Structure formats: structure tokens, C-alpha cells
């Protein structure tokens, strides 16, 4: 007989979101320093966790002058700038190349990783771009 699904207690859920937010923020900060480590995706995950908590610190990330605008754009419109897409695809390509070099005799491992990176790339390319600001006529 199957047991009925019980949701996690709210204290455990809050703790997991808090842990996730901290972990993703830490990984995003590493990505600021290391060029092969993604940054924005980890900041997005951190903001998502903080928003699920109702935590005011999500607004600190969203209002940050450097990382705030792309985060806000993606959260509010699901959009990415062309420059962001190019940077992300460049990072994915670099990661695929490194994976191919490091996989050695494990071609299946490289194929699986590169296939996953290709799916992520397709997702990124299909994101809409924000509308261009219209010139003001006088």
C-alpha cells in the first residue's frame, strides 16, 4: 500500500530554501572570479529561493547595479539581452570544449555532457530579447 504524500514541514522547507539561497549565491560569487563558472544562473536560483522565502534580501540582488538588471529582466519577462546570450553561449562552448578534452576515453561522458550543454544553449537562444527603446519624437 502506498503512503500518502506529505509535504515537508514549513521549518524544514524554509531551511532548505535558505541553504539553497546561500549555496547558489556562493557559487555565483565564485563565478564572478572564475570565467568558466556561470554567474547569472546561480544568482537567479538564489533570488528564486529568497523570493520563495519572502526574504527581503532578494531585493538587494535585484537592485544591484551590475547583476540586478539581467536578473530582473529574466524574472519579469523571461528575456535575455543579445549580449547576455552571446556570453552564455561562449561559456557553454568553452565548457563543451574542456569537457571534450578532459573526457579522454569516456566518449559517452563527453557526449552526455555536451548534449546537455546543447539543450541549455537551445533554451537560451529561444529566450526573447527585450524590446528596443523607441526614439522620442519631438
Steps between C-alpha positions, in 0.01 A plus 500: 500500500637845404534766761334833440739778403560737788654841435812593690446691822527873444810533721684236295387661174617845616833351604546334160416824316740692724774242440435506125506880489832509685657223291389653168615845605840357595531318166399818316770695683756238397376551144581870524866409554532188281412562135394140426249490787152638424384793708154614403335158521616457860386850591162421339468184708598689814240771433239231427569336838489835679174596329346166602598586857356850475845626599581868454857414393370399155442870435865574580609272217230628265599861563876441470638732228700228322301176532155641578384605151558159331344319796196727501465474122498121512269473802247757376503432125687171452726696264875526445703763323690401187826577679400268786412223256833533321691491829303197620546314171872580508524354849305192395731452200807535718355250747422255219853530365654443844268205558601348168870538585466363853268208425784299349383148421156560651332627185153421637566737788605781268202429275255516788649820636520668162142391425386662824693817418342502154151480654584789731628696199176436311303622800709817521470576129121467515466756780350825371707815485375814674335753271723780378417841647301709253652837407312799631365725226463870560 
